[in-house]
């Protein structure tokens, strides 16, 4: 039987085909001797038929495996279990020296009558398949079986005319459980509905014809309709289509693969509805307007009708208190009857509406529980009113997901209605607070002539956080500041007042602008109330901007630093309008990078204009356009007084709707000439202290201030002596006659002097104590070159 061979069942390679792997066949005699060997067996193990014929099959086994036939070896003469996938798994020797693990199955044969007496007659046929290939095929078979019987994905095959040819178990259940009644029917007949996504607009028949002709699949088409198995509930399916080919490569039909995405689609719709509600509900600070916004959003995509009832006291701005079912006012009704809005509404005790208000949770109508839903409007645990959602009899009933959406809509609406209730009270209080915190009038100073304007935002936005200040400093200098706190309302106004107070306190320390902003930034970062904002509207100092500058009329120099703020505009008497170039600085509380100052010399009569963003962005055309218009106005009105210039600027830039509050501070600089300032430079020689006293006394005589000579001589003597004793380098002495007499002594030392009581046995230590006793004010300010100690005396009454 050397030439005998067997052809295995039609199979395929390990590609995408579904046939079983090729099987090797061998014929066994009754004593287990091989009497037949197929070409597939030769391909599997490498032995030719002549090399194995006459050998026992067990001789090819490399390592016996325990199995159904025991731990020693398979019994090839044992009848296998009918229908079994395999009888044993063994390792078989390959001719090349290795082993091949195979699954074997033994089938008995009935010998031919003429061969029954021969001991070499075929007694059984042995089938062997490489184990891994067999397992792979079995896995694919299980997968196919699962797709047909267990998969939640519906698989259907449509033939010409988009008519049903076959369906898996999931699809059969969706069709109502009876495939025979659905075979031959078109897709449109089986699932009438609307295409949700516009990937194609062709009817199913044309779509399937297109797929059959082109072979191009169509992916993720969404359909909406009612399945035969669940006609009351509308479903959404995501479907994909691809062409099926027969063994000759000819198209035979179109396979549809669908999955029910109804829950996912509804979740998306609900999220979209809530997102829209978050964006649209609360745009008006009016309870009725807010309720109307809810009705517009909910109808018709969530409910067929919506009505909103609110406690009468809420409309009067009263604090929330437990509301009764008979003390309500209808503020919105989607039925479109305006006469019902404003009517008093009373619900009977024990009704579903009264129960919802009393228990603070949604309830359904006792008669039609699935189509009417009552949801209370609750704020801080207190009901403000009631929302009624209604669906028609043919609509889907409210489920648990719908209840959650209704609660979220009602919660959002309740908060907005409560905000509207509180708005008027807070709005009034915020404006009163803001007005009290801004300067009521600007000081009269020798350094500058100043004027200001404050422009509130539109009334519905509430008071803002823009502010300005003019701060008298030592040495006849002046501090100029503007700031902008983000937000509106009480929180912004309170934060503005706190920042203004901190700036004034730090300015009293005679800090340079960059150092003042650095310390202000540190204070903002330390205050927990600024982190995230805890004001009435969430306002905090974090993110606030500030511009601070110091102008010295004796030297006509100004120094500036900015924390995220627009630089000032400067108009020299005979120069163009320009905006100072300042080193950039972060807004307050945003970071800890150092601030840098910039110095600018200003001619006498220069205009300096400080402002906030609300002024230049009032026309909603961007800051650049606003800055250009501001420069134009300043250039045209440069000769006007600061007050008139403020009026002209406001008229030109803020004539349109104001979306943010704005401040404007305009100053015209003045200079102190030689008749008001006397300056000397002294070497560090103790012998020159007397000379310094004499020069100061002579200058006071020229100014007609003889009454102040004695005190001034003591002050000069003590301050110059301290400078000579504790510092090095040359010493500066300056007298300024302003609204008071100021004496300044400058040196190159940065140490801070302190006034103290001297002991009875000490010769020194009384200098600054004496200065403090003889003058009205004294202090120290620091410069990059050292420090200046100053003392101020009141001028004698004329």
TORPALUM-852217 format. One record per residue (C-alpha): x, y, z; residue in three letters. Coordinates in steps of 0.2 Angstrom, whole numbers, plus 2048, in hexadecimal, padded with zeros to 3 digits. Example, Ala and Ser with C-alpha at 12.3 -4.5 7.8 and 13.67 -1.06 7.14 Angstrom:
83E7EA827ALA8447FB824SER
END
This chain:
800800800UNK80F80B7FDUNK8068157F0UNK7F68187FAUNK7F382A7FFUNK7E4833807UNK7DD844803UNK7D984E812UNK7C9859813UNK7CA869809UNK7D3876814UNK7DE885813UNK7EE88C819UNK7EF898828UNK7E98A781FUNK7D88AD820UNK7CF89D81AUNK7C4893826UNK7C7881821UNK7D087582DUNK7E287282CUNK7E9864821UNK7E885382AUNK7F5845827UNK7EE833825UNK7F6822829UNK7EE811828UNK7F2804836UNK7F17F2836UNK7E97E9845UNK7FA7E784EUNK7FD7FA84CUNK8097F883DUNK808806830UNK802800820UNK7FD811817UNK805822817UNK7FE83280FUNK807840807UNK80184C815UNK809840822UNK819841818UNK818854818UNK81585482BUNK823848831UNK82F847822UNK82D834820UNK82982C80FUNK81C81E80FUNK82A81180BUNK83481781BUNK826814827UNK81C80681FUNK81E7F682AUNK82280083AUNK818801849UNK80F81284BUNK81581485DUNK827813857UNK824825851UNK81F82C861UNK82D83686AUNK82683987BUNK816830881UNK80883C888UNK7FC837895UNK7EB83888EUNK7DC82E88BUNK7E681F887UNK7F1820897UNK80282689BUNK80C819891UNK80681A87FUNK7F781B874UNK7ED80C870UNK7EB80D85EUNK7DF7FF85DUNK7D3807869UNK7C380D862UNK7C3820864UNK7B482A86BUNK7A982E85DUNK7A8841859UNK7B7845863UNK7C385385CUNK7D2849860UNK7D7839869UNK7E883D870UNK7F684A86EUNK80884386BUNK819848867UNK81E83F857UNK83083E850UNK834847840UNK840840834UNK84B850836UNK84E84C848UNK841857851UNK830853857UNK81F859852UNK81085A85EUNK801854855UNK7EF85085AUNK7EA83E854UNK7D9836851UNK7D782384EUNK7C981D844UNK7C580A841UNK7C3803830UNK7B97F382AUNK7C67E9820UNK7C17E380FUNK7BC7D080FUNK7CA7CB804UNK7D77D3810UNK7CF7CE820UNK7DB7BF821UNK7EA7CA81EUNK7F37D082DUNK7F87E0824UNK7E67E581FUNK7E27F7824UNK7D97F6835UNK7D880983AUNK7DC81A832UNK7E682683DUNK7E483883AUNK7F1845840UNK7F1858840UNK7FE864846UNK7F8869857UNK7FA87B856UNK7F287D845UNK7E487284BUNK7E187D85BUNK7E288D850UNK7D4886845UNK7CA881854UNK7CC89285BUNK7C589A84BUNK7B788D84BUNK7B389285CUNK7B38A5857UNK7A88A2849UNK79C898854UNK79C8A6860UNK7988B3853UNK7898A884DUNK7828A385EUNK7898AE86CUNK7908BF865UNK7868CF86AUNK78A8D6859UNK77D8D384CUNK7828CB83CUNK7778CA82DUNK7798C681BUNK76F8CF80EUNK76E8C97FCUNK7688D37ECUNK75B8E07F0UNK7618E2802UNK7578D2807UNK75C8C8816UNK7648B7812UNK76B8B2824UNK76D8B9835UNK7778B4845UNK76E8B0856UNK7708C285CUNK7688C984CUNK75A8BC84DUNK7568C285FUNK7558D4858UNK7498CE84AUNK73D8C7857UNK7448B5858UNK73D8AE848UNK7498AE83AUNK73E8A682DUNK7318B482DUNK73F8C182AUNK7498B881CUNK7468C080BUNK7418D0813UNK74A8E180FUNK7548EA81CUNK7488F981BUNK7398ED81FUNK7438E582DUNK7498F5835UNK740905830UNK749915837UNK754924833UNK76692582FUNK76E92F83CUNK780932834UNK781938823UNK78F92D81DUNK78392880EUNK77292D809UNK76E91F7FEUNK760912803UNK765901808UNK7628F97F7UNK76E9067EEUNK77A9057FDUNK77C8F27FBUNK77D8F37E8UNK78B8FF7EAUNK7948F47F6UNK7928E47EBUNK7998EE7DCUNK7A78F77E4UNK7AC8EC7F2UNK7AF8FB7FDUNK7A98F880FUNK79E905818UNK7A290882AUNK79990E839UNK788914832UNK77C918840UNK76991383EUNK75B91884AUNK74B90E84AUNK741901853UNK7468EE853UNK7388E1851UNK73D8DA862UNK73B8EA86BUNK72E8F5861UNK72B902870UNK73D907872UNK747911865UNK758909862UNK76890F859UNK774904850UNK78690684AUNK7878FB83AUNK7958F782EUNK7948EE81DUNK79F8E4812UNK79E8D9803UNK79E8C6804UNK7A68BB7F6UNK7A48A97F1UNK7B189D7EDUNK7B38A47DBUNK7B58B57E2UNK7A48BB7DCUNK7998C67E8UNK78B8BD7F0UNK7858C97FDUNK7888D7809UNK78B8D381CUNK7858DF828UNK78D8E0839UNK7848EB846UNK7848EE858UNK7778F7863UNK77E907869UNK76E90E870UNK774910882UNK78591887BUNK77B924870UNK76F92987DUNK77D92C889UNK78593787CUNK775940879UNK77394388CUNK78494A88EUNK78295587FUNK77295B887UNK77A95F898UNK78896788FUNK77C973886UNK773976896UNK78397B89FUNK787987891UNK77698F88FUNK76D98E89FUNK77199D8AAUNK7759A989DUNK7689B58A4UNK7679BB8B6UNK7549B98B6UNK74B9AA8BEUNK73E9AA8B0UNK74B9AB8A2UNK75599D8AAUNK7469928ABUNK742996899UNK753991894UNK75198089CUNK74097D892UNK749982882UNK757976885UNK74C96788BUNK73F96887DUNK73E95E872UNK74E954874UNK74B94F886UNK738952889UNK72995787FUNK72496588CUNK72C96D89BUNK7259798A8UNK72E9818B6UNK7279878C7UNK7309928D3UNK72C9978E5UNK7259A98E5UNK7329AF8F2UNK7409AA8E6UNK73A9B78D9UNK73B9C48E7UNK74D9C08EBUNK7499B88FCUNK7559AB904UNK7509998FFUNK74499190CUNK73A98190AUNK72D9848FDUNK71B97D8FDUNK7129768EFUNK7059838F0UNK7109938EFUNK7189918DEUNK71899C8CEUNK7199968BDUNK72999E8B5UNK72B9938A5UNK71F98889AUNK72598188AUNK71397F884UNK71499187DUNK706999887UNK70E9A988EUNK6FF9AC899UNK70399D8A4UNK7149A58A8UNK7129AF8B9UNK7039A58BFUNK70299F8D0UNK70398C8D1UNK6FD9808DFUNK6FF96D8E0UNK6F49638EBUNK6FB95B8FAUNK7009498F7UNK70294C8E4UNK7129468DBUNK7179588DAUNK71595C8EDUNK71E94B8F1UNK72D9518E6UNK72E9618EEUNK72C95A900UNK73994C8FDUNK7459568F2UNK7469488E5UNK73F9448D4UNK72E93C8D3UNK7239358C5UNK7119378C2UNK70692A8CBUNK6FB9288BCUNK7079298ADUNK7179268B7UNK7239248A8UNK71E93389EUNK71D9418ACUNK72C9458B7UNK72D9528C5UNK73E9588CAUNK7409658D8UNK74C9748D6UNK7589728E5UNK76597E8ECUNK76F97A8FBUNK76296D900UNK7539788FEUNK7469778F0UNK7449878E6UNK7379808DBUNK7329728CFUNK73596C8BDUNK7299618B4UNK72F9578A5UNK72195089AUNK72394388CUNK71593D880UNK70C92D881UNK716926871UNK72792C878UNK733921882UNK730922894UNK73C92A8A0UNK74991D8A7UNK75691F8B4UNK7629278A8UNK7559348A4UNK7529378B6UNK76493B8B9UNK7649478AAUNK7549508B1UNK75D9528C2UNK76C9598BBUNK7629658B0UNK75896A8BFUNK76796C8CAUNK76F9788BDUNK75F9828BBUNK75D9838CEUNK76F98A8D1UNK76C9978C3UNK75B99C8CAUNK76399E8DBUNK7719A88D3UNK7659B48CBUNK75C9B68DCUNK76C9BB8E4UNK7729C58D6UNK76A9D68DAUNK76F9D68ECUNK7819D18E8UNK7819DD8DAUNK77D9EB8E4UNK7889E68F2UNK7979E48E7UNK7959F58DFUNK7949FD8F0UNK7A39F48F6UNK7AD9F88E6UNK7A9A0A8E7UNK7AEA0B8F9UNK7BFA038F5UNK7C4A0E8E6UNK7CBA1F8EAUNK7BDA2B8ECUNK7C9A398E7UNK7DBA3B8E1UNK7E8A448ECUNK7EFA558E8UNK801A528E4UNK810A5D8DEUNK816A4E8D4UNK807A4C8C8UNK7F6A528C3UNK7EAA438C3UNK7D9A3E8BDUNK7D0A2D8BCUNK7C1A248B6UNK7B9A148BAUNK7ADA0B8AEUNK7A29FD8B5UNK79E9EE8AAUNK78C9EB8A4UNK7809EA8B3UNK77D9D78B1UNK7909D38B3UNK7919DC8C4UNK79F9E68CCUNK7B19E18C6UNK7C29E28CDUNK7CB9F08C4UNK7D39FD8CFUNK7DFA0B8CFUNK7E8A168DCUNK7F4A258DEUNK7FFA238EDUNK80AA318F4UNK81BA2B8F8UNK82AA32901UNK835A3F8F8UNK826A478EFUNK825A388E4UNK814A2F8DFUNK80FA1D8DDUNK804A1A8CEUNK7FBA098CDUNK7EDA008C4UNK7E79EE8C5UNK7DA9E28BFUNK7D39D38C9UNK7CA9C68BEUNK7B89C38C1UNK7A99CE8C7UNK79F9CF8D6UNK7A29D08E9UNK7B19C58E7UNK7BA9CF8DAUNK7B69E08E3UNK7BD9D98F4UNK7CC9D28ECUNK7CF9E38E3UNK7CE9EC8F4UNK7DA9E08FCUNK7E79E28EEUNK7E59F58EFUNK7E89F4902UNK7F89E9900UNK7FF9F48F2UNK7FDA048FDUNK8059FB90CUNK8149F5901UNK815A068F9UNK817A0E90AUNK827A0490CUNK82FA0E8FDUNK8319FE8F3UNK8369FF8E1UNK8299F98D5UNK8319E88D1UNK8339E48E3UNK8229EA8E8UNK81A9DE8DBUNK8259D08E0UNK81F9D28F2UNK80D9D48EDUNK80F9C48E2UNK8159BB8F2UNK8079C18FCUNK7FA9BB8EFUNK8039AA8EEUNK8029A8901UNK7EF9AC903UNK7E599C901UNK7D59A68FCUNK7DE9AB8ECUNK7E09998E7UNK7D29958DBUNK7C89A48E1UNK7BC9A38F0UNK7B39B48EDUNK7A09B48E9UNK7A49B18D7UNK7B49A78D9UNK7BF9B68D8UNK7D09B68DFUNK7E09C08DEUNK7E99B28D3UNK7EA9B88C1UNK7E79CA8C6UNK7F29D78BDUNK7FA9E68C3UNK8059F58BDUNK80E9FF8C9UNK819A0F8C6UNK822A1C8D0UNK825A2E8CAUNK832A398D2UNK82FA4B8CEUNK840A518D4UNK84AA468C8UNK83BA448BBUNK83EA318BAUNK831A248BBUNK833A118BFUNK827A048BAUNK8239F18BCUNK8149E78B5UNK80D9D78BBUNK8049D18ABUNK7FC9E28A8UNK7FC9EE899UNK80A9FB89AUNK806A0D89CUNK804A1988DUNK810A2888EUNK80EA39884UNK81DA44886UNK81AA57883UNK822A56872UNK822A4486DUNK817A36866UNK80BA2B870UNK813A1B875UNK811A0D881UNK820A0988DUNK8299F9889UNK8299F089AUNK8319E089EUNK8239D289EUNK81D9CC8AFUNK8119BE8B4UNK8009C38BCUNK7FF9C28CEUNK8009B08D6UNK8049A78C6UNK8169A58C8UNK8269AA8D2UNK8309B18C4UNK8389C28C9UNK8319D28C3UNK83C9DF8BAUNK83A9F28BBUNK83D9FF8ADUNK842A118AEUNK83BA1F8A4UNK83FA318A5UNK830A3D8A3UNK831A4F89EUNK826A5B8A8UNK814A5B8A1UNK815A4989AUNK805A3F89AUNK805A2E8A2UNK7F5A2389FUNK7F2A138A9UNK7E3A088A5UNK7DC9F78A6UNK7D79EB897UNK7C59EF898UNK7C8A00891UNK7D19FB881UNK7C69EB87EUNK7B69F3880UNK7B19F286EUNK7B59E086DUNK7C19E385FUNK7D19DD869UNK7DD9E6873UNK7E89EC864UNK7D99F685DUNK7D69FE86EUNK7E8A03871UNK7E8A0B860UNK7D9A15864UNK7E0A1A875UNK7F0A2086DUNK7E5A2A860UNK7DBA3386EUNK7EBA36879UNK7F3A3E86AUNK7E5A49865UNK7E1A4E877UNK7F3A5087EUNK7F0A62883UNK7E1A5E88DUNK7E0A5D8A0UNK7E0A4B8A7UNK7CEA4D8ACUNK7C9A5289BUNK7D4A45893UNK7CCA3789EUNK7BBA3D897UNK7C0A3D885UNK7C8A2C887UNK7B9A2488EUNK7AEA2C881UNK7B8A25873UNK7BCA1487AUNK7AEA0E884UNK79EA1487BUNK799A02876UNK7939F5882UNK7A09F2890UNK7A39E0893UNK7B09E38A1UNK7B39F18ADUNK7C19FD8AAUNK7CCA0A8B2UNK7D5A188ABUNK7E2A238B5UNK7EAA328ACUNK7F8A3C8B4UNK801A4B8AEUNK813A4C8B5UNK81AA5B8BEUNK82CA5E8C3UNK834A668D2UNK841A738CCUNK850A7A8D4UNK845A868DFUNK83EA768E8UNK84DA6A8E8UNK85EA6C8EEUNK86BA5E8ECUNK87DA5C8F3UNK88AA4E8F2UNK895A4C901UNK8A5A42903UNK8A5A36912UNK8AEA4291EUNK8A8A4592FUNK8AFA5792EUNK8A2A5B921UNK893A5892CUNK893A6A932UNK894A70920UNK885A6591CUNK87BA6E92AUNK880A7F924UNK87BA7B912UNK86BA75917UNK868A84922UNK86CA90914UNK860A88908UNK852A89915UNK856A9B917UNK854A9D904UNK843A94905UNK83DA9F913UNK83CA9091FUNK847A9792DUNK83BA8F93AUNK841A7E934UNK854A81935UNK857A7A946UNK84EA6A943UNK855A68932UNK867A6A938UNK864A5C945UNK85DA51938UNK86BA5492BUNK878A52938UNK871A4193FUNK86EA3A92DUNK87EA3F926UNK888A39935UNK87FA28934UNK883A27921UNK896A2B924UNK897A1F933UNK88EA1092BUNK890A12919UNK89EA1590CUNK8A0A208FCUNK898A308F9UNK888A36902UNK87AA408FAUNK870A4D903UNK860A548FCUNK853A60902UNK842A618FAUNK835A6F8FDUNK824A688F8UNK814A67903UNK821A63911UNK833A65913UNK83CA5490FUNK84EA51914UNK857A4290BUNK868A3A90EUNK86EA2D902UNK87CA21904UNK882A108FCUNK87EA0590BUNK86F9F990AUNK86E9F691DUNK85E9FC925UNK85FA09933UNK854A07943UNK84FA14950UNK852A0E961UNK854A14973UNK866A17978UNK86DA11989UNK872A1E996UNK884A19994UNK884A19981UNK88BA28977UNK882A25967UNK872A1C961UNK866A2A963UNK867A32952UNK858A2A949UNK84EA2A959UNK851A3D959UNK84CA3E947UNK83CA3594AUNK838A40958UNK83BA5194FUNK833A4D93EUNK821A47939UNK827A3892FUNK837A2F92AUNK83CA20921UNK848A17916UNK847A12904UNK853A078FAUNK85AA0A8E9UNK8669FF8DEUNK874A0A8E4UNK870A0A8F7UNK863A12902UNK85BA23906UNK856A28917UNK849A36917UNK840A41924UNK831A4C921UNK82CA5C92AUNK81CA66928UNK81EA77921UNK81AA8592DUNK809A8D92BUNK809A9D920UNK
END
